Amino acid sequence: ATWIPEDIITNFILDLIDASFYARRDLKAHYSDVTGEWNIENKSCDRNTIAVTSTYGTNRANAYRLIEDALNLRDTKIFDYN
């Protein structure tokens, strides 16, 4: 989704997770022309909210990881080792 502006992606994420004041100030989606990948900066500011860990993610793959994987066209993989 390189054709979607960074601010549109950022605003989508902030609205989706109902981000806190601090997250709205600091969290940003950034596309790197060098690596060709999307990155969500400052994910730690709202990483333990219900929206991030339950509504749109899990404790093992939170919403930020799922969104980054989707933006970068990667499958999200979680492995259980017995």
N, C-alpha and C positions, 0 to 999 in steps of 0.2 A: 504494500500500500504506500509506495513512495510518492505517489501523486497527491496524497492527502496531506495538507499542511500540518506541521507539528502542533500548532496551537489548537487545531480541531481535535486531534487525537488526545491532547492533554485535557481539553475541556470535556470530552466524552468520558475519559477515565474519572475525572473529578466529579462529574455529575452522576456517573454510574455508582461509585462507591460512597456518595454523599460525604465527600472529604471534609475534614476539619479545617479550621482557619489556617493552621500551620501547613497542612498538606496543600491547600489551595495556593499558598504563598510559595512553597518550595518544590512541589512535585512537578516534573516536566517530562514530557515524552520528547526524545531527541533521535533524529535519524542521522547516522554517520555515513557520509559519502565514501569515506575511506574503507570502512568494513562492510558497508552495505547492510547494516543491521539497525534495528530500532532498540532503544534502551530507555527505560523509565528511571529517571534520576530521582534520588531522595525517597526511595520506596519505604524507608524505615520509619518515616514520620507517622504513617497510619497503618502499619503492617499488622497490628493485632486487633483491628476492629472486626465486628461481626460481618460486615459487608465483604471485607477482604478475605476472611478465613472461613466463612460459612455460606453466605449468600451467593457469592460469585467465585468462591474458591474453597479450599480445604486447608487443614493444618499442614498437609504435606505438599500441596501445590496451591499457593495463595493466588488471589486474583491478579496480582501484578505479574507473577510468573506466567499464568495462563494468557494474559493479554500480550505480554512480550513474545511468548511462543507463537501466538496467532499472528501478530504483526510480522514476525520473521518467518512465517510459514513452516514452523517446526511442530512436530508432534510432541505432546507432553507425555513423558514416560516416568512412571513411578514403579520401582521394583521392590518386592518383598523378598528378603533372604531368610531362609529357615535355618 
